[in-house]
Amino acid sequence: MVKQGQKTAGTTDTVVTDDWSATKGIGLAAQPGIYADTYQGTLSWTLTDTPDK
């Protein structure tokens, strides 16, 4: 899980990167022997409105 929380009344945005660092956040695990270059990919978010336990 990247981030969880409650919507704050009167806001429309939630910042999920506010506490990311070199060791926390989305990372890329690459196979040994690949070349240094610029890589890109696609990230899909799934938002779910589900009740607590």
C-alpha positions as CSV (number, residue, x, y, z in Angstrom):
1,M,0.0,0.0,0.0
2,V,1.3,3.4,-0.9
3,K,-1.0,5.6,1.1
4,Q,-4.2,5.5,3.0
5,G,-6.3,8.0,4.9
6,Q,-9.5,10.0,5.1
7,K,-10.6,12.8,2.7
8,T,-10.4,16.2,4.4
9,A,-13.5,18.2,4.0
10,G,-13.2,21.0,1.5
11,T,-10.2,19.5,-0.4
12,T,-10.0,17.7,-3.7
13,D,-6.4,16.5,-3.7
14,T,-4.4,14.1,-1.6
15,V,-0.6,14.2,-1.8
16,V,0.8,10.7,-1.7
17,T,4.4,11.7,-2.1
18,D,4.8,14.0,0.9
19,D,6.9,11.5,2.9
20,W,8.7,9.6,0.1
21,S,12.5,9.4,0.2
22,A,15.3,7.4,-1.4
23,T,14.1,4.3,0.4
24,K,10.3,4.9,0.6
25,G,7.9,5.3,-2.4
26,I,7.6,3.7,-5.8
27,G,10.8,2.0,-7.0
28,L,12.1,0.1,-10.0
29,A,13.7,-3.3,-9.4
30,A,15.9,-3.9,-12.5
31,Q,17.6,-7.1,-13.6
32,P,21.5,-7.1,-13.4
33,G,23.1,-6.3,-16.7
34,I,20.6,-3.7,-18.0
35,Y,22.0,-0.5,-19.5
36,A,21.7,2.9,-17.8
37,D,19.1,4.8,-19.7
38,T,15.8,6.5,-19.2
39,Y,12.9,4.1,-18.7
40,Q,9.2,4.6,-18.4
41,G,6.1,2.7,-17.5
42,T,2.5,2.9,-16.6
43,L,1.1,3.1,-13.1
44,S,-2.6,2.4,-12.6
45,W,-4.4,3.5,-9.4
46,T,-7.5,1.8,-8.2
47,L,-9.6,3.8,-5.8
48,T,-12.1,1.9,-3.7
49,D,-14.8,3.3,-1.4
50,T,-15.1,0.4,1.0
51,P,-16.3,0.2,4.6
52,D,-13.9,-0.3,7.5
53,K,-13.7,-3.7,9.0
